[in-house]
Structure formats: C-alpha cells, structure tokens
Amino acid sequence: MDEDKFNMSIRKFLKEVGVTSQREIEAVVREGRTSGNKLRVRMTLTAEGTDLNHVVDGEINLS
C-alpha cells in the first residue's frame, strides 16, 4: 500500500464530509428547523464490508 496515496485519499474524503456537513447544518439553522441555543449533532462513520462503526457526538452553539 502506498501510504502517501492512502493518506491523501482519506484527507480528500474527510474534506468532502466536512464541507458538505457544514452546508447541511447551516441550512437546518437558516431554515429555522432548530430550537434553543445549541444543536446536538452526531456523526456516524461506517465502512462497507467492515465492522467499522465510529460515532462522534457533539454540540454546536447557535448563539
């Protein structure tokens, strides 16, 4: 396995996840589909054909 290509491929995927996720969160907030001062979020990462199931929970301040 080429470590550099592998690393770049992961970074490209994570960049896409970050950019598209931010757009979706911004849309939810802009459209008023939230309440309160915080938005509780959860990101789940799975990989087809593996037992990968990585969950990250967090809060985004809206004020």
N, CA, C, O and CB atoms as a CASP TS submission, in Angstrom:
PFRMAT TS
TARGET T0000
AUTHOR 0000-0000-0000
METHOD Language model
MODEL 1
PARENT N/A
ATOM      1  N   MET     1       0.840  -1.177   0.000  1.00  0.00           N
ATOM      2  CA  MET     1       0.000   0.000   0.000  1.00  0.00           C
ATOM      3  C   MET     1       0.887   1.243   0.000  1.00  0.00           C
ATOM      4  O   MET     1       1.874   1.317   0.732  1.00  0.00           O
ATOM      5  CB  MET     1      -0.957  -0.003   1.217  1.00  0.00           C
ATOM      6  N   ASP     2       0.525   2.197  -0.817  1.00  0.00           N
ATOM      7  CA  ASP     2       1.235   3.473  -0.879  1.00  0.00           C
ATOM      8  C   ASP     2       0.664   4.390   0.201  1.00  0.00           C
ATOM      9  O   ASP     2      -0.456   4.883   0.069  1.00  0.00           O
ATOM     10  CB  ASP     2       1.111   4.128  -2.303  1.00  0.00           C
ATOM     11  N   GLU     3       1.427   4.617   1.261  1.00  0.00           N
ATOM     12  CA  GLU     3       0.958   5.397   2.405  1.00  0.00           C
ATOM     13  C   GLU     3       0.558   6.823   2.024  1.00  0.00           C
ATOM     14  O   GLU     3      -0.435   7.346   2.530  1.00  0.00           O
ATOM     15  CB  GLU     3       2.033   5.440   3.470  1.00  0.00           C
ATOM     16  N   ASP     4       1.324   7.447   1.138  1.00  0.00           N
ATOM     17  CA  ASP     4       1.007   8.828   0.749  1.00  0.00           C
ATOM     18  C   ASP     4      -0.326   8.903   0.013  1.00  0.00           C
ATOM     19  O   ASP     4      -1.142   9.780   0.297  1.00  0.00           O
ATOM     20  CB  ASP     4       2.122   9.406  -0.133  1.00  0.00           C
ATOM     21  N   LYS     5      -0.552   7.995  -0.924  1.00  0.00           N
ATOM     22  CA  LYS     5      -1.815   7.989  -1.665  1.00  0.00           C
ATOM     23  C   LYS     5      -2.984   7.670  -0.735  1.00  0.00           C
ATOM     24  O   LYS     5      -4.056   8.266  -0.844  1.00  0.00           O
ATOM     25  CB  LYS     5      -1.759   6.969  -2.818  1.00  0.00           C
ATOM     26  N   PHE     6      -2.767   6.734   0.171  1.00  0.00           N
ATOM     27  CA  PHE     6      -3.792   6.367   1.143  1.00  0.00           C
ATOM     28  C   PHE     6      -4.162   7.574   2.006  1.00  0.00           C
ATOM     29  O   PHE     6      -5.341   7.877   2.191  1.00  0.00           O
ATOM     30  CB  PHE     6      -3.305   5.200   2.029  1.00  0.00           C
ATOM     31  N   ASN     7      -3.145   8.258   2.532  1.00  0.00           N
ATOM     32  CA  ASN     7      -3.355   9.432   3.362  1.00  0.00           C
ATOM     33  C   ASN     7      -4.101  10.517   2.599  1.00  0.00           C
ATOM     34  O   ASN     7      -5.032  11.116   3.138  1.00  0.00           O
ATOM     35  CB  ASN     7      -2.023   9.967   3.869  1.00  0.00           C
ATOM     36  N   MET     8      -3.716  10.782   1.364  1.00  0.00           N
ATOM     37  CA  MET     8      -4.374  11.805   0.552  1.00  0.00           C
ATOM     38  C   MET     8      -5.824  11.438   0.261  1.00  0.00           C
ATOM     39  O   MET     8      -6.696  12.307   0.245  1.00  0.00           O
ATOM     40  CB  MET     8      -3.615  12.010  -0.758  1.00  0.00           C
ATOM     41  N   SER     9      -6.081  10.171   0.034  1.00  0.00           N
ATOM     42  CA  SER     9      -7.442   9.715  -0.231  1.00  0.00           C
ATOM     43  C   SER     9      -8.326   9.915   1.001  1.00  0.00           C
ATOM     44  O   SER     9      -9.475  10.341   0.882  1.00  0.00           O
ATOM     45  CB  SER     9      -7.440   8.233  -0.654  1.00  0.00           C
ATOM     46  N   ILE    10      -7.798   9.611   2.163  1.00  0.00           N
ATOM     47  CA  ILE    10      -8.542   9.830   3.406  1.00  0.00           C
ATOM     48  C   ILE    10      -8.818  11.310   3.593  1.00  0.00           C
ATOM     49  O   ILE    10      -9.943  11.697   3.908  1.00  0.00           O
ATOM     50  CB  ILE    10      -7.769   9.273   4.617  1.00  0.00           C
ATOM     51  N   ARG    11      -7.814  12.131   3.406  1.00  0.00           N
ATOM     52  CA  ARG    11      -7.977  13.573   3.584  1.00  0.00           C
ATOM     53  C   ARG    11      -9.014  14.136   2.612  1.00  0.00           C
ATOM     54  O   ARG    11      -9.810  14.996   2.990  1.00  0.00           O
ATOM     55  CB  ARG    11      -6.634  14.288   3.392  1.00  0.00           C
ATOM     56  N   LYS    12      -9.012  13.668   1.382  1.00  0.00           N
ATOM     57  CA  LYS    12      -9.993  14.125   0.382  1.00  0.00           C
ATOM     58  C   LYS    12     -11.408  13.760   0.837  1.00  0.00           C
ATOM     59  O   LYS    12     -12.319  14.584   0.757  1.00  0.00           O
ATOM     60  CB  LYS    12      -9.693  13.499  -1.018  1.00  0.00           C
ATOM     61  N   PHE    13     -11.592  12.531   1.312  1.00  0.00           N
ATOM     62  CA  PHE    13     -12.896  12.094   1.795  1.00  0.00           C
ATOM     63  C   PHE    13     -13.337  12.942   2.984  1.00  0.00           C
ATOM     64  O   PHE    13     -14.469  13.424   3.011  1.00  0.00           O
ATOM     65  CB  PHE    13     -12.857  10.607   2.183  1.00  0.00           C
ATOM     66  N   LEU    14     -12.454  13.132   3.970  1.00  0.00           N
ATOM     67  CA  LEU    14     -12.806  13.889   5.160  1.00  0.00           C
ATOM     68  C   LEU    14     -13.103  15.349   4.840  1.00  0.00           C
ATOM     69  O   LEU    14     -13.960  15.959   5.480  1.00  0.00           O
ATOM     70  CB  LEU    14     -11.692  13.802   6.179  1.00  0.00           C
ATOM     71  N   LYS    15     -12.412  15.913   3.865  1.00  0.00           N
ATOM     72  CA  LYS    15     -12.697  17.289   3.443  1.00  0.00           C
ATOM     73  C   LYS    15     -14.110  17.371   2.869  1.00  0.00           C
ATOM     74  O   LYS    15     -14.858  18.294   3.192  1.00  0.00           O
ATOM     75  CB  LYS    15     -11.654  17.775   2.395  1.00  0.00           C
ATOM     76  N   GLU    16     -14.473  16.425   2.032  1.00  0.00           N
ATOM     77  CA  GLU    16     -15.816  16.397   1.462  1.00  0.00           C
ATOM     78  C   GLU    16     -16.862  16.252   2.562  1.00  0.00           C
ATOM     79  O   GLU    16     -17.884  16.938   2.545  1.00  0.00           O
ATOM     80  CB  GLU    16     -15.947  15.250   0.447  1.00  0.00           C
ATOM     81  N   VAL    17     -16.610  15.367   3.510  1.00  0.00           N
ATOM     82  CA  VAL    17     -17.540  15.180   4.636  1.00  0.00           C
ATOM     83  C   VAL    17     -17.687  16.489   5.406  1.00  0.00           C
ATOM     84  O   VAL    17     -18.803  16.898   5.725  1.00  0.00           O
ATOM     85  CB  VAL    17     -17.046  14.046   5.585  1.00  0.00           C
ATOM     86  N   GLY    18     -16.587  17.138   5.701  1.00  0.00           N
ATOM     87  CA  GLY    18     -16.633  18.385   6.467  1.00  0.00           C
ATOM     88  C   GLY    18     -17.374  19.492   5.755  1.00  0.00           C
ATOM     89  O   GLY    18     -18.218  20.161   6.351  1.00  0.00           O
ATOM     90  N   VAL    19     -17.070  19.693   4.486  1.00  0.00           N
ATOM     91  CA  VAL    19     -17.695  20.777   3.719  1.00  0.00           C
ATOM     92  C   VAL    19     -19.187  20.527   3.538  1.00  0.00           C
ATOM     93  O   VAL    19     -19.994  21.429   3.760  1.00  0.00           O
ATOM     94  CB  VAL    19     -17.018  20.927   2.346  1.00  0.00           C
ATOM     95  N   THR    20     -19.562  19.319   3.141  1.00  0.00           N
ATOM     96  CA  THR    20     -20.981  19.047   2.906  1.00  0.00           C
ATOM     97  C   THR    20     -21.763  19.027   4.207  1.00  0.00           C
ATOM     98  O   THR    20     -22.918  19.452   4.236  1.00  0.00           O
ATOM     99  CB  THR    20     -21.154  17.720   2.176  1.00  0.00           C
ATOM    100  N   SER    21     -21.156  18.541   5.286  1.00  0.00           N
ATOM    101  CA  SER    21     -21.832  18.531   6.580  1.00  0.00           C
ATOM    102  C   SER    21     -22.074  19.949   7.074  1.00  0.00           C
ATOM    103  O   SER    21     -23.145  20.246   7.605  1.00  0.00           O
ATOM    104  CB  SER    21     -21.013  17.747   7.609  1.00  0.00           C
ATOM    105  N   GLN    22     -21.099  20.820   6.906  1.00  0.00           N
ATOM    106  CA  GLN    22     -21.268  22.205   7.325  1.00  0.00           C
ATOM    107  C   GLN    22     -22.412  22.856   6.562  1.00  0.00           C
ATOM    108  O   GLN    22     -23.214  23.578   7.154  1.00  0.00           O
ATOM    109  CB  GLN    22     -19.970  22.996   7.116  1.00  0.00           C
ATOM    110  N   ARG    23     -22.500  22.614   5.269  1.00  0.00           N
ATOM    111  CA  ARG    23     -23.595  23.176   4.459  1.00  0.00           C
ATOM    112  C   ARG    23     -24.952  22.693   4.955  1.00  0.00           C
ATOM    113  O   ARG    23     -25.898  23.476   5.041  1.00  0.00           O
ATOM    114  CB  ARG    23     -23.418  22.799   2.979  1.00  0.00           C
ATOM    115  N   GLU    24     -25.051  21.421   5.278  1.00  0.00           N
ATOM    116  CA  GLU    24     -26.318  20.862   5.754  1.00  0.00           C
ATOM    117  C   GLU    24     -26.704  21.447   7.111  1.00  0.00           C
ATOM    118  O   GLU    24     -27.872  21.762   7.341  1.00  0.00           O
ATOM    119  CB  GLU    24     -26.227  19.333   5.847  1.00  0.00           C
ATOM    120  N   ILE    25     -25.744  21.591   7.999  1.00  0.00           N
ATOM    121  CA  ILE    25     -26.024  22.171   9.316  1.00  0.00           C
ATOM    122  C   ILE    25     -26.461  23.625   9.160  1.00  0.00           C
ATOM    123  O   ILE    25     -27.424  24.058   9.793  1.00  0.00           O
ATOM    124  CB  ILE    25     -24.778  22.075  10.237  1.00  0.00           C
ATOM    125  N   GLU    26     -25.758  24.374   8.322  1.00  0.00           N
ATOM    126  CA  GLU    26     -26.121  25.773   8.087  1.00  0.00           C
ATOM    127  C   GLU    26     -27.536  25.887   7.528  1.00  0.00           C
ATOM    128  O   GLU    26     -28.282  26.783   7.922  1.00  0.00           O
ATOM    129  CB  GLU    26     -25.122  26.432   7.128  1.00  0.00           C
ATOM    130  N   ALA    27     -27.910  25.007   6.628  1.00  0.00           N
ATOM    131  CA  ALA    27     -29.253  25.037   6.039  1.00  0.00           C
ATOM    132  C   ALA    27     -30.319  24.777   7.094  1.00  0.00           C
ATOM    133  O   ALA    27     -31.344  25.459   7.120  1.00  0.00           O
ATOM    134  CB  ALA    27     -29.369  24.003   4.912  1.00  0.00           C
ATOM    135  N   VAL    28     -30.088  23.802   7.960  1.00  0.00           N
ATOM    136  CA  VAL    28     -31.044  23.489   9.025  1.00  0.00           C
ATOM    137  C   VAL    28     -31.242  24.701   9.932  1.00  0.00           C
ATOM    138  O   VAL    28     -32.369  25.027  10.305  1.00  0.00           O
ATOM    139  CB  VAL    28     -30.563  22.273   9.850  1.00  0.00           C
ATOM    140  N   VAL    29     -30.144  25.364  10.283  1.00  0.00           N
ATOM    141  CA  VAL    29     -30.225  26.515  11.172  1.00  0.00           C
ATOM    142  C   VAL    29     -30.903  27.684  10.457  1.00  0.00           C
ATOM    143  O   VAL    29     -31.791  28.316  11.029  1.00  0.00           O
ATOM    144  CB  VAL    29     -28.820  26.921  11.664  1.00  0.00           C
ATOM    145  N   ARG    30     -30.506  27.981   9.229  1.00  0.00           N
ATOM    146  CA  ARG    30     -31.083  29.089   8.469  1.00  0.00           C
ATOM    147  C   ARG    30     -32.582  28.931   8.256  1.00  0.00           C
ATOM    148  O   ARG    30     -33.326  29.910   8.297  1.00  0.00           O
ATOM    149  CB  ARG    30     -30.393  29.211   7.131  1.00  0.00           C
ATOM    150  N   GLU    31     -33.021  27.702   8.031  1.00  0.00           N
ATOM    151  CA  GLU    31     -34.430  27.436   7.771  1.00  0.00           C
ATOM    152  C   GLU    31     -35.255  27.377   9.053  1.00  0.00           C
ATOM    153  O   GLU    31     -36.465  27.153   9.006  1.00  0.00           O
ATOM    154  CB  GLU    31     -34.576  26.138   7.009  1.00  0.00           C
ATOM    155  N   GLY    32     -34.610  27.575  10.186  1.00  0.00           N
ATOM    156  CA  GLY    32     -35.325  27.622  11.452  1.00  0.00           C
ATOM    157  C   GLY    32     -35.809  26.275  11.941  1.00  0.00           C
ATOM    158  O   GLY    32     -36.772  26.202  12.703  1.00  0.00           O
ATOM    159  N   ARG    33     -35.158  25.211  11.515  1.00  0.00           N
ATOM    160  CA  ARG    33     -35.564  23.872  11.938  1.00  0.00           C
ATOM    161  C   ARG    33     -34.863  23.439  13.225  1.00  0.00           C
ATOM    162  O   ARG    33     -34.681  22.249  13.483  1.00  0.00           O
ATOM    163  CB  ARG    33     -35.276  22.869  10.834  1.00  0.00           C
ATOM    164  N   THR    34     -34.477  24.434  14.022  1.00  0.00           N
ATOM    165  CA  THR    34     -33.829  24.162  15.308  1.00  0.00           C
ATOM    166  C   THR    34     -34.534  24.950  16.400  1.00  0.00           C
ATOM    167  O   THR    34     -35.300  25.870  16.113  1.00  0.00           O
ATOM    168  CB  THR    34     -32.316  24.524  15.262  1.00  0.00           C
ATOM    169  N   SER    35     -34.284  24.599  17.621  1.00  0.00           N
ATOM    170  CA  SER    35     -34.795  25.367  18.748  1.00  0.00           C
ATOM    171  C   SER    35     -33.717  25.416  19.813  1.00  0.00           C
ATOM    172  O   SER    35     -32.882  24.516  19.906  1.00  0.00           O
ATOM    173  CB  SER    35     -36.113  24.753  19.310  1.00  0.00           C
ATOM    174  N   GLY    36     -33.739  26.456  20.605  1.00  0.00           N
ATOM    175  CA  GLY    36     -32.748  26.584  21.661  1.00  0.00           C
ATOM    176  C   GLY    36     -31.477  27.237  21.185  1.00  0.00           C
ATOM    177  O   GLY    36     -31.396  27.750  20.069  1.00  0.00           O
ATOM    178  N   ASN    37     -30.473  27.209  22.062  1.00  0.00           N
ATOM    179  CA  ASN    37     -29.186  27.858  21.778  1.00  0.00           C
ATOM    180  C   ASN    37     -28.107  26.884  21.332  1.00  0.00           C
ATOM    181  O   ASN    37     -26.995  27.287  20.992  1.00  0.00           O
ATOM    182  CB  ASN    37     -28.709  28.598  22.996  1.00  0.00           C
ATOM    183  N   LYS    38     -28.442  25.598  21.337  1.00  0.00           N
ATOM    184  CA  LYS    38     -27.460  24.586  20.945  1.00  0.00           C
ATOM    185  C   LYS    38     -28.102  23.565  20.027  1.00  0.00           C
ATOM    186  O   LYS    38     -29.290  23.264  20.140  1.00  0.00           O
ATOM    187  CB  LYS    38     -26.864  23.890  22.181  1.00  0.00           C
ATOM    188  N   LEU    39     -27.307  23.045  19.128  1.00  0.00           N
ATOM    189  CA  LEU    39     -27.751  21.990  18.231  1.00  0.00           C
ATOM    190  C   LEU    39     -26.932  20.742  18.561  1.00  0.00           C
ATOM    191  O   LEU    39     -25.714  20.725  18.388  1.00  0.00           O
ATOM    192  CB  LEU    39     -27.591  22.407  16.716  1.00  0.00           C
ATOM    193  N   ARG    40     -27.610  19.708  19.035  1.00  0.00           N
ATOM    194  CA  ARG    40     -26.915  18.449  19.331  1.00  0.00           C
ATOM    195  C   ARG    40     -26.750  17.694  18.012  1.00  0.00           C
ATOM    196  O   ARG    40     -27.711  17.515  17.264  1.00  0.00           O
ATOM    197  CB  ARG    40     -27.708  17.580  20.398  1.00  0.00           C
ATOM    198  N   VAL    41     -25.537  17.260  17.741  1.00  0.00           N
ATOM    199  CA  VAL    41     -25.234  16.585  16.480  1.00  0.00           C
ATOM    200  C   VAL    41     -24.541  15.256  16.745  1.00  0.00           C
ATOM    201  O   VAL    41     -23.937  15.040  17.795  1.00  0.00           O
ATOM    202  CB  VAL    41     -24.357  17.476  15.583  1.00  0.00           C
ATOM    203  N   ARG    42     -24.649  14.378  15.762  1.00  0.00           N
ATOM    204  CA  ARG    42     -23.979  13.079  15.835  1.00  0.00           C
ATOM    205  C   ARG    42     -23.524  12.723  14.415  1.00  0.00           C
ATOM    206  O   ARG    42     -24.279  12.846  13.451  1.00  0.00           O
ATOM    207  CB  ARG    42     -24.933  11.961  16.440  1.00  0.00           C
ATOM    208  N   MET    43     -22.284  12.283  14.321  1.00  0.00           N
ATOM    209  CA  MET    43     -21.735  11.819  13.051  1.00  0.00           C
ATOM    210  C   MET    43     -21.381  10.349  13.231  1.00  0.00           C
ATOM    211  O   MET    43     -20.680   9.979  14.173  1.00  0.00           O
ATOM    212  CB  MET    43     -20.477  12.670  12.606  1.00  0.00           C
ATOM    213  N   THR    44     -21.871   9.519  12.324  1.00  0.00           N
ATOM    214  CA  THR    44     -21.574   8.088  12.377  1.00  0.00           C
ATOM    215  C   THR    44     -20.807   7.708  11.112  1.00  0.00           C
ATOM    216  O   THR    44     -21.242   7.984   9.994  1.00  0.00           O
ATOM    217  CB  THR    44     -22.886   7.237  12.518  1.00  0.00           C
ATOM    218  N   LEU    45     -19.660   7.071  11.318  1.00  0.00           N
ATOM    219  CA  LEU    45     -18.834   6.623  10.206  1.00  0.00           C
ATOM    220  C   LEU    45     -18.881   5.104  10.140  1.00  0.00           C
ATOM    221  O   LEU    45     -18.568   4.413  11.110  1.00  0.00           O
ATOM    222  CB  LEU    45     -17.371   7.127  10.353  1.00  0.00           C
ATOM    223  N   THR    46     -19.277   4.600   8.986  1.00  0.00           N
ATOM    224  CA  THR    46     -19.250   3.158   8.748  1.00  0.00           C
ATOM    225  C   THR    46     -18.482   2.920   7.453  1.00  0.00           C
ATOM    226  O   THR    46     -18.315   3.830   6.640  1.00  0.00           O
ATOM    227  CB  THR    46     -20.704   2.554   8.671  1.00  0.00           C
ATOM    228  N   ALA    47     -18.026   1.709   7.276  1.00  0.00           N
ATOM    229  CA  ALA    47     -17.314   1.348   6.051  1.00  0.00           C
ATOM    230  C   ALA    47     -17.865   0.004   5.569  1.00  0.00           C
ATOM    231  O   ALA    47     -17.803  -1.006   6.271  1.00  0.00           O
ATOM    232  CB  ALA    47     -15.752   1.276   6.289  1.00  0.00           C
ATOM    233  N   GLU    48     -18.393   0.027   4.376  1.00  0.00           N
ATOM    234  CA  GLU    48     -18.995  -1.177   3.798  1.00  0.00           C
ATOM    235  C   GLU    48     -18.019  -2.351   3.835  1.00  0.00           C
ATOM    236  O   GLU    48     -16.849  -2.215   3.477  1.00  0.00           O
ATOM    237  CB  GLU    48     -19.443  -0.910   2.353  1.00  0.00           C
ATOM    238  N   GLY    49     -18.516  -3.488   4.268  1.00  0.00           N
ATOM    239  CA  GLY    49     -17.703  -4.690   4.295  1.00  0.00           C
ATOM    240  C   GLY    49     -16.806  -4.819   5.516  1.00  0.00           C
ATOM    241  O   GLY    49     -15.997  -5.742   5.607  1.00  0.00           O
ATOM    242  N   THR    50     -16.956  -3.872   6.474  1.00  0.00           N
ATOM    243  CA  THR    50     -16.158  -3.937   7.702  1.00  0.00           C
ATOM    244  C   THR    50     -17.091  -3.793   8.904  1.00  0.00           C
ATOM    245  O   THR    50     -18.288  -3.553   8.753  1.00  0.00           O
ATOM    246  CB  THR    50     -15.054  -2.825   7.718  1.00  0.00           C
ATOM    247  N   ASP    51     -16.522  -3.944  10.089  1.00  0.00           N
ATOM    248  CA  ASP    51     -17.309  -3.730  11.299  1.00  0.00           C
ATOM    249  C   ASP    51     -17.106  -2.321  11.862  1.00  0.00           C
ATOM    250  O   ASP    51     -17.438  -2.065  13.019  1.00  0.00           O
ATOM    251  CB  ASP    51     -16.941  -4.772  12.353  1.00  0.00           C
ATOM    252  N   LEU    52     -16.564  -1.409  11.055  1.00  0.00           N
ATOM    253  CA  LEU    52     -16.334  -0.036  11.489  1.00  0.00           C
ATOM    254  C   LEU    52     -17.659   0.648  11.809  1.00  0.00           C
ATOM    255  O   LEU    52     -18.572   0.674  10.985  1.00  0.00           O
ATOM    256  CB  LEU    52     -15.569   0.752  10.412  1.00  0.00           C
ATOM    257  N   ASN    53     -17.748   1.193  13.003  1.00  0.00           N
ATOM    258  CA  ASN    53     -18.916   1.959  13.432  1.00  0.00           C
ATOM    259  C   ASN    53     -18.413   2.983  14.457  1.00  0.00           C
ATOM    260  O   ASN    53     -18.434   2.735  15.663  1.00  0.00           O
ATOM    261  CB  ASN    53     -20.051   1.016  14.043  1.00  0.00           C
ATOM    262  N   HIS    54     -17.964   4.129  13.957  1.00  0.00           N
ATOM    263  CA  HIS    54     -17.367   5.178  14.792  1.00  0.00           C
ATOM    264  C   HIS    54     -18.380   6.312  14.928  1.00  0.00           C
ATOM    265  O   HIS    54     -18.836   6.868  13.929  1.00  0.00           O
ATOM    266  CB  HIS    54     -16.011   5.700  14.180  1.00  0.00           C
ATOM    267  N   VAL    55     -18.732   6.654  16.178  1.00  0.00           N
ATOM    268  CA  VAL    55     -19.738   7.685  16.436  1.00  0.00           C
ATOM    269  C   VAL    55     -19.090   8.837  17.191  1.00  0.00           C
ATOM    270  O   VAL    55     -18.372   8.633  18.170  1.00  0.00           O
ATOM    271  CB  VAL    55     -20.941   7.108  17.239  1.00  0.00           C
ATOM    272  N   VAL    56     -19.359  10.054  16.715  1.00  0.00           N
ATOM    273  CA  VAL    56     -18.897  11.261  17.396  1.00  0.00           C
ATOM    274  C   VAL    56     -20.123  12.103  17.705  1.00  0.00           C
ATOM    275  O   VAL    56     -20.868  12.478  16.799  1.00  0.00           O
ATOM    276  CB  VAL    56     -17.855  12.060  16.527  1.00  0.00           C
ATOM    277  N   ASP    57     -20.336  12.404  18.987  1.00  0.00           N
ATOM    278  CA  ASP    57     -21.432  13.261  19.422  1.00  0.00           C
ATOM    279  C   ASP    57     -20.873  14.625  19.784  1.00  0.00           C
ATOM    280  O   ASP    57     -19.742  14.738  20.257  1.00  0.00           O
ATOM    281  CB  ASP    57     -22.193  12.636  20.624  1.00  0.00           C
ATOM    282  N   GLY    58     -21.676  15.667  19.559  1.00  0.00           N
ATOM    283  CA  GLY    58     -21.230  16.994  19.912  1.00  0.00           C
ATOM    284  C   GLY    58     -22.359  17.986  19.974  1.00  0.00           C
ATOM    285  O   GLY    58     -23.516  17.650  19.721  1.00  0.00           O
ATOM    286  N   GLU    59     -22.020  19.200  20.308  1.00  0.00           N
ATOM    287  CA  GLU    59     -22.978  20.293  20.354  1.00  0.00           C
ATOM    288  C   GLU    59     -22.408  21.481  19.601  1.00  0.00           C
ATOM    289  O   GLU    59     -21.212  21.766  19.660  1.00  0.00           O
ATOM    290  CB  GLU    59     -23.318  20.676  21.812  1.00  0.00           C
ATOM    291  N   ILE    60     -23.293  22.167  18.892  1.00  0.00           N
ATOM    292  CA  ILE    60     -22.910  23.380  18.175  1.00  0.00           C
ATOM    293  C   ILE    60     -23.668  24.536  18.801  1.00  0.00           C
ATOM    294  O   ILE    60     -24.896  24.510  18.871  1.00  0.00           O
ATOM    295  CB  ILE    60     -23.208  23.266  16.635  1.00  0.00           C
ATOM    296  N   ASN    61     -22.955  25.535  19.250  1.00  0.00           N
ATOM    297  CA  ASN    61     -23.591  26.712  19.836  1.00  0.00           C
ATOM    298  C   ASN    61     -24.225  27.556  18.748  1.00  0.00           C
ATOM    299  O   ASN    61     -23.596  27.819  17.723  1.00  0.00           O
ATOM    300  CB  ASN    61     -22.575  27.544  20.636  1.00  0.00           C
ATOM    301  N   LEU    62     -25.447  27.979  18.953  1.00  0.00           N
ATOM    302  CA  LEU    62     -26.169  28.758  17.959  1.00  0.00           C
ATOM    303  C   LEU    62     -26.256  30.234  18.330  1.00  0.00           C
ATOM    304  O   LEU    62     -26.778  31.038  17.558  1.00  0.00           O
ATOM    305  CB  LEU    62     -27.556  28.197  17.775  1.00  0.00           C
ATOM    306  N   SER    63     -25.757  30.590  19.487  1.00  0.00           N
ATOM    307  CA  SER    63     -25.850  31.998  19.918  1.00  0.00           C
ATOM    308  C   SER    63     -24.494  32.643  19.969  1.00  0.00           C
ATOM    309  O   SER    63     -24.383  33.821  20.309  1.00  0.00           O
ATOM    310  CB  SER    63     -26.517  32.106  21.283  1.00  0.00           C
TER
END
